[in-house]
Amino acid sequence: MKKSVLPLLLIAISFTSCKNEETKIETEVKPVDTTTEIAVEEPITIPDSATINKAMMDYMTPTEAHVNLAKENGVWDEELTMWMHAGATPQTSKATAEYKMILNGMHQEMTHKGDFMGMPFEGRGTMSFDNATQEYVSTWVDNMSSGVTNMRGKLDKETNILKMEGQSVDPVTKQLKTMKEVITYIDSNTHKLEMYDTGYDGIEYKTMEIVLKRRK
């Protein structure tokens, strides 16, 4: 009998030890990871009808900027100087442009006509003042391209210079490239417009300069 007690005692001790170990594993509490941030969605604020109505009225009402654009109404004679690429010999030509306000005085329409390398040229542009962004926004299309150029920028009232930037698709690379337009308002009857393009080397160069004089 005594010989059988010891093995039974060892088995009991071993069984108790395993149960205690299992209990320890099951009851072990893992530390909470406090470094994980929980994204909290911000509540959506819906403007009331009065706020919406006022914003829309402000958006559709001509401002001083639109009044100034209307002062450019009329026919302008243009002297153009063009560079086909950086360092190219400049080419000169003449053209005319008619400026008028359209769509309740909210936008200016410009129609340019002339000759380019012996071919008739016609281009149409718009100039607008976006009341929401407080920026001037322009578009340009012509009979020698199928693309549309868009630009936007702000007027420096101290220098009376409007600088605009935008992008257009290069017809050779089919990639977007940056363009820049600078309009200097010399006086009420004389403006200078400069266009800048980006060459295939990524360097900006001047492509065109137009001196506009209002026809009297």
ChimeraX commands (.cxc) that place a marker at each C-alpha (Angstrom):
marker #1 position 0.00,0.00,0.00 radius 0.5
marker #1 position 2.75,2.47,0.85 radius 0.5
marker #1 position 4.36,2.04,-2.56 radius 0.5
marker #1 position 1.18,3.05,-4.35 radius 0.5
marker #1 position 0.61,6.18,-2.29 radius 0.5
marker #1 position 3.68,8.03,-3.57 radius 0.5
marker #1 position 2.86,7.82,-7.26 radius 0.5
marker #1 position -0.69,8.92,-6.54 radius 0.5
marker #1 position 0.63,11.83,-4.48 radius 0.5
marker #1 position 2.97,12.91,-7.28 radius 0.5
marker #1 position 0.13,12.76,-9.80 radius 0.5
marker #1 position -2.08,14.86,-7.55 radius 0.5
marker #1 position 0.65,17.47,-7.03 radius 0.5
marker #1 position 1.32,17.59,-10.78 radius 0.5
marker #1 position -2.39,17.92,-11.58 radius 0.5
marker #1 position -2.80,20.72,-9.02 radius 0.5
marker #1 position 0.24,22.54,-10.40 radius 0.5
marker #1 position -1.15,22.37,-13.98 radius 0.5
marker #1 position -4.53,23.68,-12.85 radius 0.5
marker #1 position -2.86,26.59,-11.02 radius 0.5
marker #1 position -0.80,27.39,-14.16 radius 0.5
marker #1 position -3.89,27.28,-16.36 radius 0.5
marker #1 position -5.72,29.54,-13.93 radius 0.5
marker #1 position -2.79,31.95,-13.98 radius 0.5
marker #1 position -2.78,32.07,-17.79 radius 0.5
marker #1 position -6.54,32.50,-18.01 radius 0.5
marker #1 position -6.68,35.30,-15.43 radius 0.5
marker #1 position -3.63,37.21,-16.69 radius 0.5
marker #1 position -4.69,40.75,-17.66 radius 0.5
marker #1 position -2.96,42.28,-20.68 radius 0.5
marker #1 position -1.97,45.95,-20.46 radius 0.5
marker #1 position -4.14,48.37,-22.46 radius 0.5
marker #1 position -2.41,49.99,-25.45 radius 0.5
marker #1 position -3.01,53.68,-24.87 radius 0.5
marker #1 position -0.95,54.77,-27.89 radius 0.5
marker #1 position -3.61,53.83,-30.44 radius 0.5
marker #1 position -5.67,56.86,-31.49 radius 0.5
marker #1 position -9.34,56.35,-32.18 radius 0.5
marker #1 position -10.60,58.44,-35.11 radius 0.5
marker #1 position -13.59,60.52,-34.14 radius 0.5
marker #1 position -15.70,61.86,-36.99 radius 0.5
marker #1 position -16.50,65.53,-36.75 radius 0.5
marker #1 position -20.23,66.27,-36.86 radius 0.5
marker #1 position -21.44,67.74,-40.14 radius 0.5
marker #1 position -22.66,71.29,-39.78 radius 0.5
marker #1 position -25.39,72.17,-42.25 radius 0.5
marker #1 position -25.76,75.94,-42.82 radius 0.5
marker #1 position -29.20,77.38,-42.27 radius 0.5
marker #1 position -31.22,78.71,-45.19 radius 0.5
marker #1 position -30.47,82.36,-44.37 radius 0.5
marker #1 position -26.70,81.72,-44.49 radius 0.5
marker #1 position -27.02,79.84,-47.78 radius 0.5
marker #1 position -29.18,82.54,-49.37 radius 0.5
marker #1 position -26.77,85.31,-48.36 radius 0.5
marker #1 position -23.77,83.38,-49.68 radius 0.5
marker #1 position -25.47,82.78,-53.01 radius 0.5
marker #1 position -26.52,86.43,-53.32 radius 0.5
marker #1 position -22.95,87.55,-52.61 radius 0.5
marker #1 position -21.69,85.05,-55.17 radius 0.5
marker #1 position -23.94,86.35,-57.96 radius 0.5
marker #1 position -23.71,90.10,-57.29 radius 0.5
marker #1 position -21.21,92.19,-59.32 radius 0.5
marker #1 position -18.56,93.91,-57.20 radius 0.5
marker #1 position -16.03,96.70,-57.68 radius 0.5
marker #1 position -13.81,94.22,-59.52 radius 0.5
marker #1 position -16.56,93.60,-62.07 radius 0.5
marker #1 position -17.13,97.33,-62.47 radius 0.5
marker #1 position -13.42,97.76,-63.24 radius 0.5
marker #1 position -13.57,95.00,-65.83 radius 0.5
marker #1 position -16.48,96.79,-67.51 radius 0.5
marker #1 position -14.30,99.89,-67.86 radius 0.5
marker #1 position -12.25,97.94,-70.43 radius 0.5
marker #1 position -15.17,97.65,-72.84 radius 0.5
marker #1 position -14.25,98.67,-76.37 radius 0.5
marker #1 position -11.94,97.85,-79.26 radius 0.5
marker #1 position -8.20,97.49,-78.65 radius 0.5
marker #1 position -5.32,97.50,-81.14 radius 0.5
marker #1 position -2.65,94.93,-80.35 radius 0.5
marker #1 position 1.06,94.77,-81.15 radius 0.5
marker #1 position 2.31,91.22,-80.63 radius 0.5
marker #1 position 5.81,89.88,-80.14 radius 0.5
marker #1 position 6.18,86.08,-80.03 radius 0.5
marker #1 position 8.96,83.60,-79.28 radius 0.5
marker #1 position 8.47,80.02,-80.52 radius 0.5
marker #1 position 11.00,78.72,-77.97 radius 0.5
marker #1 position 13.57,80.03,-75.51 radius 0.5
marker #1 position 16.19,82.10,-77.33 radius 0.5
marker #1 position 14.23,82.13,-80.61 radius 0.5
marker #1 position 14.15,85.15,-82.90 radius 0.5
marker #1 position 11.04,87.19,-82.00 radius 0.5
marker #1 position 8.22,87.48,-84.52 radius 0.5
marker #1 position 5.89,90.47,-84.60 radius 0.5
marker #1 position 2.35,90.92,-85.83 radius 0.5
marker #1 position -0.75,93.02,-85.26 radius 0.5
marker #1 position -4.26,92.13,-84.15 radius 0.5
marker #1 position -7.42,93.63,-82.69 radius 0.5
marker #1 position -9.50,92.71,-79.68 radius 0.5
marker #1 position -13.01,93.57,-78.60 radius 0.5
marker #1 position -13.85,93.56,-74.90 radius 0.5
marker #1 position -17.40,93.45,-73.52 radius 0.5
marker #1 position -19.21,92.34,-70.38 radius 0.5
marker #1 position -21.66,89.44,-70.60 radius 0.5
marker #1 position -24.06,87.48,-68.38 radius 0.5
marker #1 position -25.40,90.24,-66.18 radius 0.5
marker #1 position -22.01,91.93,-65.94 radius 0.5
marker #1 position -20.43,88.96,-64.18 radius 0.5
marker #1 position -17.92,88.02,-66.89 radius 0.5
marker #1 position -15.80,89.77,-69.50 radius 0.5
marker #1 position -15.59,88.33,-73.01 radius 0.5
marker #1 position -12.60,89.09,-75.27 radius 0.5
marker #1 position -12.49,88.33,-78.99 radius 0.5
marker #1 position -9.07,88.55,-80.64 radius 0.5
marker #1 position -8.53,88.51,-84.41 radius 0.5
marker #1 position -5.35,88.75,-86.47 radius 0.5
marker #1 position -2.80,86.74,-88.45 radius 0.5
marker #1 position -0.33,84.17,-87.20 radius 0.5
marker #1 position 2.45,83.07,-89.56 radius 0.5
marker #1 position 0.34,84.01,-92.57 radius 0.5
marker #1 position -2.80,82.24,-91.32 radius 0.5
marker #1 position -5.98,83.86,-89.98 radius 0.5
marker #1 position -6.12,83.65,-86.21 radius 0.5
marker #1 position -9.07,84.03,-83.85 radius 0.5
marker #1 position -9.13,83.50,-80.11 radius 0.5
marker #1 position -11.72,84.03,-77.43 radius 0.5
marker #1 position -11.15,84.49,-73.76 radius 0.5
marker #1 position -13.13,85.24,-70.64 radius 0.5
marker #1 position -12.06,87.05,-67.52 radius 0.5
marker #1 position -14.06,86.74,-64.33 radius 0.5
marker #1 position -13.73,87.72,-60.70 radius 0.5
marker #1 position -14.69,84.89,-58.36 radius 0.5
marker #1 position -16.40,86.45,-55.35 radius 0.5
marker #1 position -15.91,83.27,-53.32 radius 0.5
marker #1 position -12.14,82.93,-53.77 radius 0.5
marker #1 position -11.45,86.64,-54.39 radius 0.5
marker #1 position -9.44,85.69,-57.47 radius 0.5
marker #1 position -9.49,86.55,-61.14 radius 0.5
marker #1 position -10.18,83.53,-63.34 radius 0.5
marker #1 position -9.59,83.34,-67.09 radius 0.5
marker #1 position -10.26,80.89,-69.91 radius 0.5
marker #1 position -8.83,80.83,-73.44 radius 0.5
marker #1 position -9.68,78.97,-76.67 radius 0.5
marker #1 position -8.63,79.64,-80.26 radius 0.5
marker #1 position -8.90,78.24,-83.79 radius 0.5
marker #1 position -5.37,76.77,-83.69 radius 0.5
marker #1 position -5.80,74.41,-80.76 radius 0.5
marker #1 position -8.38,72.00,-79.37 radius 0.5
marker #1 position -7.46,72.61,-75.74 radius 0.5
marker #1 position -8.72,75.04,-73.13 radius 0.5
marker #1 position -6.37,77.04,-70.94 radius 0.5
marker #1 position -7.52,78.05,-67.44 radius 0.5
marker #1 position -5.71,80.46,-65.15 radius 0.5
marker #1 position -6.36,82.22,-61.87 radius 0.5
marker #1 position -4.59,84.78,-59.75 radius 0.5
marker #1 position -4.81,88.00,-57.77 radius 0.5
marker #1 position -4.35,91.66,-58.59 radius 0.5
marker #1 position -1.68,93.65,-56.78 radius 0.5
marker #1 position -3.50,96.93,-56.31 radius 0.5
marker #1 position -0.32,98.84,-55.45 radius 0.5
marker #1 position 1.47,97.95,-58.71 radius 0.5
marker #1 position -1.71,97.39,-60.76 radius 0.5
marker #1 position -0.30,94.06,-61.97 radius 0.5
marker #1 position -2.40,90.91,-62.28 radius 0.5
marker #1 position -0.43,87.66,-62.07 radius 0.5
marker #1 position -2.17,84.44,-63.06 radius 0.5
marker #1 position -1.03,80.82,-63.24 radius 0.5
marker #1 position -2.57,77.71,-64.76 radius 0.5
marker #1 position -1.95,74.51,-66.65 radius 0.5
marker #1 position -2.46,73.25,-70.18 radius 0.5
marker #1 position -1.72,69.99,-71.98 radius 0.5
marker #1 position 1.38,69.97,-74.17 radius 0.5
marker #1 position 0.30,68.57,-77.59 radius 0.5
marker #1 position 3.68,66.83,-78.06 radius 0.5
marker #1 position 4.21,65.13,-74.67 radius 0.5
marker #1 position 0.49,64.93,-73.78 radius 0.5
marker #1 position 1.50,66.04,-70.27 radius 0.5
marker #1 position 0.30,68.97,-68.19 radius 0.5
marker #1 position 2.60,71.96,-68.12 radius 0.5
marker #1 position 2.55,75.17,-66.13 radius 0.5
marker #1 position 1.80,78.51,-67.77 radius 0.5
marker #1 position 1.82,82.04,-66.45 radius 0.5
marker #1 position 0.19,85.30,-67.53 radius 0.5
marker #1 position 1.08,88.78,-66.31 radius 0.5
marker #1 position -1.12,91.77,-67.14 radius 0.5
marker #1 position 0.21,95.24,-66.37 radius 0.5
marker #1 position -2.43,97.96,-66.37 radius 0.5
marker #1 position -0.28,100.92,-67.45 radius 0.5
marker #1 position -3.25,103.28,-67.67 radius 0.5
marker #1 position -6.94,103.11,-68.60 radius 0.5
marker #1 position -6.11,102.95,-72.32 radius 0.5
marker #1 position -2.84,100.97,-72.31 radius 0.5
marker #1 position -2.22,97.42,-71.11 radius 0.5
marker #1 position 0.68,95.01,-71.45 radius 0.5
marker #1 position 0.10,91.26,-71.45 radius 0.5
marker #1 position 2.97,88.78,-71.07 radius 0.5
marker #1 position 2.70,85.01,-71.47 radius 0.5
marker #1 position 5.18,82.45,-70.10 radius 0.5
marker #1 position 5.41,78.76,-70.96 radius 0.5
marker #1 position 7.47,75.82,-69.69 radius 0.5
marker #1 position 10.02,74.35,-72.11 radius 0.5
marker #1 position 10.86,70.66,-72.49 radius 0.5
marker #1 position 13.83,71.26,-70.20 radius 0.5
marker #1 position 11.44,72.35,-67.46 radius 0.5
marker #1 position 12.62,75.98,-67.59 radius 0.5
marker #1 position 10.12,78.82,-67.92 radius 0.5
marker #1 position 10.48,81.17,-70.87 radius 0.5
marker #1 position 8.55,84.09,-72.32 radius 0.5
marker #1 position 6.38,83.19,-75.31 radius 0.5
marker #1 position 4.41,86.34,-76.01 radius 0.5
marker #1 position 4.08,90.01,-75.23 radius 0.5
marker #1 position 1.09,92.07,-76.32 radius 0.5
marker #1 position 0.79,95.82,-75.97 radius 0.5
marker #1 position -2.87,96.80,-76.13 radius 0.5
marker #1 position -4.05,100.34,-76.82 radius 0.5
marker #1 position -7.70,101.26,-76.73 radius 0.5
marker #1 position -9.00,102.56,-80.04 radius 0.5
marker #1 position -10.49,106.04,-79.70 radius 0.5
marker link #1:1,2 radius 0.2
marker link #1:2,3 radius 0.2
marker link #1:3,4 radius 0.2
marker link #1:4,5 radius 0.2
marker link #1:5,6 radius 0.2
marker link #1:6,7 radius 0.2
marker link #1:7,8 radius 0.2
marker link #1:8,9 radius 0.2
marker link #1:9,10 radius 0.2
marker link #1:10,11 radius 0.2
marker link #1:11,12 radius 0.2
marker link #1:12,13 radius 0.2
marker link #1:13,14 radius 0.2
marker link #1:14,15 radius 0.2
marker link #1:15,16 radius 0.2
marker link #1:16,17 radius 0.2
marker link #1:17,18 radius 0.2
marker link #1:18,19 radius 0.2
marker link #1:19,20 radius 0.2
marker link #1:20,21 radius 0.2
marker link #1:21,22 radius 0.2
marker link #1:22,23 radius 0.2
marker link #1:23,24 radius 0.2
marker link #1:24,25 radius 0.2
marker link #1:25,26 radius 0.2
marker link #1:26,27 radius 0.2
marker link #1:27,28 radius 0.2
marker link #1:28,29 radius 0.2
marker link #1:29,30 radius 0.2
marker link #1:30,31 radius 0.2
marker link #1:31,32 radius 0.2
marker link #1:32,33 radius 0.2
marker link #1:33,34 radius 0.2
marker link #1:34,35 radius 0.2
marker link #1:35,36 radius 0.2
marker link #1:36,37 radius 0.2
marker link #1:37,38 radius 0.2
marker link #1:38,39 radius 0.2
marker link #1:39,40 radius 0.2
marker link #1:40,41 radius 0.2
marker link #1:41,42 radius 0.2
marker link #1:42,43 radius 0.2
marker link #1:43,44 radius 0.2
marker link #1:44,45 radius 0.2
marker link #1:45,46 radius 0.2
marker link #1:46,47 radius 0.2
marker link #1:47,48 radius 0.2
marker link #1:48,49 radius 0.2
marker link #1:49,50 radius 0.2
marker link #1:50,51 radius 0.2
marker link #1:51,52 radius 0.2
marker link #1:52,53 radius 0.2
marker link #1:53,54 radius 0.2
marker link #1:54,55 radius 0.2
marker link #1:55,56 radius 0.2
marker link #1:56,57 radius 0.2
marker link #1:57,58 radius 0.2
marker link #1:58,59 radius 0.2
marker link #1:59,60 radius 0.2
marker link #1:60,61 radius 0.2
marker link #1:61,62 radius 0.2
marker link #1:62,63 radius 0.2
marker link #1:63,64 radius 0.2
marker link #1:64,65 radius 0.2
marker link #1:65,66 radius 0.2
marker link #1:66,67 radius 0.2
marker link #1:67,68 radius 0.2
marker link #1:68,69 radius 0.2
marker link #1:69,70 radius 0.2
marker link #1:70,71 radius 0.2
marker link #1:71,72 radius 0.2
marker link #1:72,73 radius 0.2
marker link #1:73,74 radius 0.2
marker link #1:74,75 radius 0.2
marker link #1:75,76 radius 0.2
marker link #1:76,77 radius 0.2
marker link #1:77,78 radius 0.2
marker link #1:78,79 radius 0.2
marker link #1:79,80 radius 0.2
marker link #1:80,81 radius 0.2
marker link #1:81,82 radius 0.2
marker link #1:82,83 radius 0.2
marker link #1:83,84 radius 0.2
marker link #1:84,85 radius 0.2
marker link #1:85,86 radius 0.2
marker link #1:86,87 radius 0.2
marker link #1:87,88 radius 0.2
marker link #1:88,89 radius 0.2
marker link #1:89,90 radius 0.2
marker link #1:90,91 radius 0.2
marker link #1:91,92 radius 0.2
marker link #1:92,93 radius 0.2
marker link #1:93,94 radius 0.2
marker link #1:94,95 radius 0.2
marker link #1:95,96 radius 0.2
marker link #1:96,97 radius 0.2
marker link #1:97,98 radius 0.2
marker link #1:98,99 radius 0.2
marker link #1:99,100 radius 0.2
marker link #1:100,101 radius 0.2
marker link #1:101,102 radius 0.2
marker link #1:102,103 radius 0.2
marker link #1:103,104 radius 0.2
marker link #1:104,105 radius 0.2
marker link #1:105,106 radius 0.2
marker link #1:106,107 radius 0.2
marker link #1:107,108 radius 0.2
marker link #1:108,109 radius 0.2
marker link #1:109,110 radius 0.2
marker link #1:110,111 radius 0.2
marker link #1:111,112 radius 0.2
marker link #1:112,113 radius 0.2
marker link #1:113,114 radius 0.2
marker link #1:114,115 radius 0.2
marker link #1:115,116 radius 0.2
marker link #1:116,117 radius 0.2
marker link #1:117,118 radius 0.2
marker link #1:118,119 radius 0.2
marker link #1:119,120 radius 0.2
marker link #1:120,121 radius 0.2
marker link #1:121,122 radius 0.2
marker link #1:122,123 radius 0.2
marker link #1:123,124 radius 0.2
marker link #1:124,125 radius 0.2
marker link #1:125,126 radius 0.2
marker link #1:126,127 radius 0.2
marker link #1:127,128 radius 0.2
marker link #1:128,129 radius 0.2
marker link #1:129,130 radius 0.2
marker link #1:130,131 radius 0.2
marker link #1:131,132 radius 0.2
marker link #1:132,133 radius 0.2
marker link #1:133,134 radius 0.2
marker link #1:134,135 radius 0.2
marker link #1:135,136 radius 0.2
marker link #1:136,137 radius 0.2
marker link #1:137,138 radius 0.2
marker link #1:138,139 radius 0.2
marker link #1:139,140 radius 0.2
marker link #1:140,141 radius 0.2
marker link #1:141,142 radius 0.2
marker link #1:142,143 radius 0.2
marker link #1:143,144 radius 0.2
marker link #1:144,145 radius 0.2
marker link #1:145,146 radius 0.2
marker link #1:146,147 radius 0.2
marker link #1:147,148 radius 0.2
marker link #1:148,149 radius 0.2
marker link #1:149,150 radius 0.2
marker link #1:150,151 radius 0.2
marker link #1:151,152 radius 0.2
marker link #1:152,153 radius 0.2
marker link #1:153,154 radius 0.2
marker link #1:154,155 radius 0.2
marker link #1:155,156 radius 0.2
marker link #1:156,157 radius 0.2
marker link #1:157,158 radius 0.2
marker link #1:158,159 radius 0.2
marker link #1:159,160 radius 0.2
marker link #1:160,161 radius 0.2
marker link #1:161,162 radius 0.2
marker link #1:162,163 radius 0.2
marker link #1:163,164 radius 0.2
marker link #1:164,165 radius 0.2
marker link #1:165,166 radius 0.2
marker link #1:166,167 radius 0.2
marker link #1:167,168 radius 0.2
marker link #1:168,169 radius 0.2
marker link #1:169,170 radius 0.2
marker link #1:170,171 radius 0.2
marker link #1:171,172 radius 0.2
marker link #1:172,173 radius 0.2
marker link #1:173,174 radius 0.2
marker link #1:174,175 radius 0.2
marker link #1:175,176 radius 0.2
marker link #1:176,177 radius 0.2
marker link #1:177,178 radius 0.2
marker link #1:178,179 radius 0.2
marker link #1:179,180 radius 0.2
marker link #1:180,181 radius 0.2
marker link #1:181,182 radius 0.2
marker link #1:182,183 radius 0.2
marker link #1:183,184 radius 0.2
marker link #1:184,185 radius 0.2
marker link #1:185,186 radius 0.2
marker link #1:186,187 radius 0.2
marker link #1:187,188 radius 0.2
marker link #1:188,189 radius 0.2
marker link #1:189,190 radius 0.2
marker link #1:190,191 radius 0.2
marker link #1:191,192 radius 0.2
marker link #1:192,193 radius 0.2
marker link #1:193,194 radius 0.2
marker link #1:194,195 radius 0.2
marker link #1:195,196 radius 0.2
marker link #1:196,197 radius 0.2
marker link #1:197,198 radius 0.2
marker link #1:198,199 radius 0.2
marker link #1:199,200 radius 0.2
marker link #1:200,201 radius 0.2
marker link #1:201,202 radius 0.2
marker link #1:202,203 radius 0.2
marker link #1:203,204 radius 0.2
marker link #1:204,205 radius 0.2
marker link #1:205,206 radius 0.2
marker link #1:206,207 radius 0.2
marker link #1:207,208 radius 0.2
marker link #1:208,209 radius 0.2
marker link #1:209,210 radius 0.2
marker link #1:210,211 radius 0.2
marker link #1:211,212 radius 0.2
marker link #1:212,213 radius 0.2
marker link #1:213,214 radius 0.2
marker link #1:214,215 radius 0.2
marker link #1:215,216 radius 0.2
view
